[in-house]
Amino acid sequence: MARTKKPASPSTPTRVTVQEVAERAGVSIGSVSRVINNVPGVRADIAQKVLAAVDELGWSPNIAAQNLRTPSLRMVGFIFSDIRNSLYSSMTKGAEEILSTKGYLLVTASSDGIPEREIALIDFFKRRRADGMILTIQDENNSDVLSAISNWDIPHVMMEREIPMNSVSIGADHFRGTRHAVEYLLGLGHKRIALITGGRGTRVARDRVRALEDALKAAGLEPDPALFCLDSFSADYGLSQTQRLMNLKHPPTALLSMGARLLPGVLEALQLLGKTFPGDVSLICGNDSDIARIMSPQITAVRYDALALGRMAAANLLEQIENRTRPDKPVRIEIPTELVLRQSCKAVW
């Protein structure tokens, strides 16, 4: 009589191998080894793929901790809204420079500005037992995102955001930067100045709006709500809003395009409309870029050092981690901005 093979005991766990982790992550076994052993020089996207594969393959927290959280491995998560924004590349580089000196691996993740994804990424870093986080969230007042942050007692720094809890907020001085730009335009005789920016409801948009309103009122001018566009940093938004603004019965004589990804859309809209700068409209951009410098004429810009911003965020986070301290009140730290004058604005007397 044929013998039947005894089935494996259901209580016997299936051992996940490094080969399976590598295959799931789409990387080499060597890359997996470098990530779990915290070898310097591992790209952040590779590390993220490996850690995600560990989760997908169902390693228990204990096994994951034994293999991925050795005493030599220290990890910091950086959640931001859009990986295509070149400013985040500079911030990441600055943060890595500081964190790597203390043996920390910086793992970056893009949320696309979706609150549910922000929460999922916070949970991901929680399960990976990250030592700290740097965050740029889309909505500073989203209760679910705020709960996800507050429910996990971990050192964190808000990058270009300011939330209603005892957190450190580090960002550029967008109020003074925008104020200087508006005062420069007012000095050239401009009275209808439009602001295109994203981040409605964040410290970035709030400070820029306040700067424009304050400067206009100080000059005896009333702000026109139709000239405030605050809903997106995307190129498509820059295009659509520039078209809308320039087709108004009383169009603006100057545009503030305050976002690196907005500028290509603004420029495309002007081209489609047959408009030139500074001939038909003066133009100032925020977050200086290669595009602003290579355009002819070059575009006046409000500039700040994103690399320094990343370094400052990482240094503050390390202080919290190493000293085991948390802020007992909201802390706001700013780096200066500067107005770089070029040839994209003209007087309108």
C-alpha positions, 0 to 999 in steps of 0.5 A: 500500500502506498504511503501518504506523505505526512503534511507539515505541521501547521504550527511550523513557520515557513522560513523566509530566506534572504533570496526571497527578500531580494527577489521581492525587492527586485535587488541583489542579495548583496543589496539586502545584506548591505541594508540589514548590516547598515553598510554606508552608501546604500541608496535610500530607494534601495533600503526602502524596497528591502524594508518593504519586502520584509513587511510584505513577506510577513516576517514577524516583528521579532524576526524582523527586529533580530535581522534588521534592528541590530545595535549597529543599525540606526534609521531615520525616516523622511516623509515628503509630498513630492519626490519630483520637487528638486528642493527635497533632493537638496534637503535629503542631501543635507540631512544625510550629511549630518545623519551619516556621521552618527551612523544613521541611515536616512530612508525617504518616502513620497506621500504624493500629499495624500493623508492616507499614505502619510499615515501608512508611511508613519506606520511603516516607520513605526513598525521598522522602529525608526529612531526619528522622523522628518516630515512634510505633510500636506495638511497641517490640521488633518486630525488623522495624520496628527493623531498618527504623529502624536500616538507614536512618541518618537523624536520628529521635526516638521520640515516647512510645516507647523502643526498644533502640537509641541513639535519643532518646525524648521523652514525658510523665512517665506514671510520676509522673502515674499515681503521683499519681493512685493516691496520691490515690485511696489517700488517699480509701480506695480499695484496688481500683484498675483500670488501663485503658490501651493500649500493652502493652510500650511505655514508656507502659504500663510506666510506668503499670503500675509506678506503680500497682504501686509505690503499692499496695505502698507502701500495703501492698496486693497488685496484682490482675492482673485489674485491669490492662487493657493491650491497646488505646487504642480506645473499644471496648476501654474499653467491654468492659474496663469491663463486665468489671471492673464485673461481677467478684465484687469490682469495683474502686472506682476506674477509671484510664482512661488514654487519650483514646479510651478514655474514651468507651467507659468512659463508655458502659459505665457508662451501659449498666450503670446505674452512675454516677461517683463514686456507684458508682465513682470515675473518673480519665482520662488525657490531659485532653480536652473530654469530661472537662471537659464531663461532669457531674460533670467528670472528674479528669484526668492532664494534659500538654502535647502541643503542647509535646511536639511542639515538643520533639521537633521541636527535638531533631530539628532539632539532630540534622539541623543538627549532623549528630549522633546520640546515642551512647546511649539518651536519655530526655526527659520533660515533666511531668504534673499531676493536675487535681482535679475532681468524679469521685472520692469517699471510700470509708471 
